[in-house]
């Protein structure tokens, strides 16, 4: 616990002093739940975790974990910053495949697969400040039992240059859930670290 606290403190100092991190430091910073970019909602038996995905993190992944030259990095970031990205992980408290949780028959399972594969996109919205944005990019990743969760990749247009409070909203039509809201505060976005070129 002490080691984790010291690591978080060290990263806080690094981010606060330079606001520019190496690839390893950036990945470690992003994995820290204290950064305010991960929001969890439980609606039994389902567990939803929304991860805000900053452009530098996606650029790092797109370049295979290595930073290219400054011009190439800047071009990649400019392209990525046209959208706001989220990953939503869906699982259950018992770590069962959520597509099979509480189903009455096999048909219900196939309905869930079809819904999340092809029909759930309009049910995700992003309230960005005072604007409500429709989901522009949607992809459902099935895990086929390899991991205890499935991931939904989401992208929304990014009409504002300044960070604003964000609320990712999911209005379910298949699991019997009330609308779920995941809030990301503007303060968590104002000082996002940059990648060292």
PATORTI-334965 format. One line per 5 residues: their letters; for each residue x, y, z of C-alpha. Coordinates in Angstrom, 1 decimal, always signed. Each point is the difference from the previous one (the first is absolute). Layout:
# residues N
A) X/Y/Z; ...;
END
This chain:
# residues 197
XXXXX) +0.0/+0.0/+0.0; +2.8/+2.4/+0.9; +1.8/-0.8/-3.3; -3.2/+0.8/-1.9; -0.5/+3.2/+1.9;
XXXXX) +3.6/+1.1/-0.7; -0.3/-0.9/-3.7; -3.2/+2.1/-0.3; +1.7/+2.9/+1.9; +3.0/-0.2/-2.3;
XXXXX) -2.3/+0.1/-3.1; -1.9/+2.9/+1.5; +3.3/+1.9/+0.4; +1.1/-0.9/-3.6; -3.3/+1.0/-1.5;
XXXXX) -0.2/+3.2/+2.1; +3.6/+1.1/-0.8; +0.2/-0.8/-3.7; -3.4/-1.2/-1.2; +1.9/-2.1/-2.6;
XXXXX) +0.5/-3.7/+0.5; +2.0/-2.8/-1.6; -2.1/-2.9/-1.4; +0.6/-2.1/+3.1; -0.9/+2.9/+2.3;
XXXXX) -3.1/+0.8/-2.1; -1.3/-3.6/+0.2; +0.6/-0.1/+3.8; -1.7/+3.4/+0.5; -3.1/-1.2/-2.1;
XXXXX) -0.3/-3.2/+2.0; -0.3/+2.0/+3.3; -3.7/+0.2/+1.0; +0.7/+3.3/+1.8; +0.3/+1.8/-3.3;
XXXXX) -3.8/+0.3/-0.3; -0.2/-1.6/-3.5; -1.7/-3.2/+1.1; -3.5/-0.2/+1.3; -1.8/-3.1/+1.3;
XXXXX) -3.7/-0.7/+0.2; -1.5/-3.1/+1.5; -3.6/-1.0/-0.9; -0.2/-3.6/+1.4; +1.1/-2.4/-1.3;
XXXXX) +1.7/+2.2/-2.7; +3.1/+2.1/+0.5; +0.8/+2.8/-2.5; +3.4/+1.8/+0.0; +0.4/+3.1/-2.3;
XXXXX) +3.6/+0.9/-0.9; +0.6/+3.4/-1.6; +2.8/-0.5/-2.6; +2.1/+3.1/-0.6; +1.5/+0.6/-3.4;
XXXXX) +3.7/-0.4/+1.2; -0.8/-3.5/+1.4; -1.6/-1.0/-3.3; +2.9/+1.4/-2.0; +2.4/-2.0/+2.2;
XXXXX) -2.0/-3.2/-0.8; -0.2/+0.8/-3.7; +3.8/+0.3/-0.1; +0.5/-3.3/+1.8; +1.2/+1.6/+3.2;
XXXXX) +2.8/+2.1/-1.6; -0.1/+3.7/-0.6; +0.7/+1.1/-3.6; +1.5/+3.4/-0.9; -1.7/+3.2/+1.1;
XXXXX) -1.6/+0.7/-3.4; -1.5/-3.5/-0.3; -1.2/+0.0/+3.6; -1.6/+3.5/-0.5; -1.8/-1.2/-3.2;
XXXXX) -1.3/-3.1/+1.8; -1.2/+2.0/+3.0; -1.7/+2.5/-2.3; -1.9/-2.8/-1.7; -0.9/-1.8/+3.3;
XXXXX) -1.2/+3.2/+1.7; -2.9/+0.4/-2.5; -1.8/-2.6/+2.3; -0.4/-0.9/+3.6; +0.5/-3.6/+0.8;
XXXXX) -1.3/-2.3/+2.7; +0.3/-3.7/+0.7; -2.9/-1.6/+2.0; +0.8/-3.3/+1.6; -3.1/-2.1/+0.9;
XXXXX) +0.3/-2.9/+2.4; -1.9/-1.5/+2.9; +0.7/-0.2/+3.7; +0.5/-3.7/-0.2; +2.4/+0.4/-3.1;
XXXXX) -2.5/-1.9/-2.2; -0.4/+1.1/-3.6; -2.5/+2.8/+0.3; -1.7/-1.1/-3.2; -1.1/-3.2/+1.8;
XXXXX) -0.8/+1.5/+3.4; -3.6/-0.6/+1.1; -1.2/-1.2/-3.4; -3.0/-2.3/-0.2; +0.9/-1.7/-3.2;
XXXXX) +2.4/-0.1/-2.9; -2.1/+2.4/-2.1; +0.5/+2.7/+2.6; +3.8/-0.5/-0.2; -0.1/+0.4/-3.8;
XXXXX) -2.2/+3.1/+0.3; +2.6/+1.6/+2.3; +2.8/-0.9/-2.4; -1.9/+1.5/-2.9; -0.9/+3.2/+2.0;
XXXXX) +3.6/+0.7/+1.1; +1.5/-0.9/-3.3; -2.4/+2.0/-2.3; -2.6/+2.1/+1.8; +1.4/+1.5/+3.2;
XXXXX) +1.8/+3.0/-1.5; -2.9/+2.5/+0.1; -0.4/-0.8/+3.8; +3.3/+1.6/+0.8; +0.1/+3.8/+0.3;
XXXXX) +2.6/+2.5/+1.3; -1.1/+3.2/+1.7; +3.0/+2.3/-0.5; -0.6/+3.1/+2.0; -3.5/+1.0/-1.3;
XXXXX) +0.2/-2.0/-3.3; -1.4/-3.5/-0.4; +2.0/-1.9/-2.6; -1.0/-3.2/-1.8; +2.5/-2.9/-0.2;
XXXXX) +1.9/+0.2/-3.2; +2.3/-3.0/+0.4; -1.1/-3.3/+1.6; +1.5/-3.5/+0.2; -0.9/-2.8/+2.3;
XXXXX) +2.8/-2.4/+0.8; -1.0/-3.5/+1.1; +2.4/-1.8/+2.2; -1.3/-3.6/-0.6; +0.8/-0.8/+3.7;
XXXXX) +3.7/+1.0/-0.3; -0.5/+2.9/+2.4; -2.7/+0.6/+2.6; -1.3/+3.1/-1.8; -1.0/+1.2/-3.4;
XXXXX) +1.0/+3.4/-1.3; -2.0/+2.6/-2.0; +2.1/+2.6/-1.8; -1.7/+3.4/-0.5; +0.9/+3.2/-1.8;
XXXXX) -1.7/+3.4/+0.1; +0.7/+3.1/-1.9; +2.2/+2.5/+1.8; -1.5/+3.5/-0.7; +1.8/+1.8/+2.8;
XXXXX) +3.6/+0.8/+0.6; -0.3/+0.7/+3.7; -0.7/-2.9/+2.5; -3.6/+0.0/+1.2; -1.9/-2.3/+2.4;
XXXXX) -1.1/-3.2/-1.8; -2.7/-2.5/+0.6; -0.1/-3.2/-1.9; -3.5/-1.3/+0.0; -1.2/-3.5/-0.8;
XXXXX) -3.7/-0.6/-0.4; -0.4/-3.7/+0.0; -2.6/-1.9/-2.0; +0.9/-3.6/+0.6; +1.3/-0.7/+3.5;
XXXXX) -2.9/+1.7/+1.9; +2.1/+2.7/+1.5; -0.8/+3.6/+0.8; +2.2/+2.6/-1.9; +3.6/+0.0/+1.2;
XXXXX) +2.1/+3.2/+0.2; +3.8/+0.2/+0.2; +1.3/+3.5/+0.9; +3.5/+1.2/-0.9; +0.8/+3.3/+1.6;
XXXXX) +1.6/+2.8/-2.1; +2.6/+0.3/+2.8; +1.2/-3.5/-0.9; +0.5/+1.0/-3.6; +1.6/+3.4/+0.4;
XXXXX) +3.5/-1.3/+0.9; +0.2/-3.1/-2.1; +3.7/-0.8/-0.4; +1.6/+0.1/-3.4; +2.4/-2.5/-1.5;
XX) +3.7/+0.8/-0.2; +0.9/+0.1/-3.7;
END
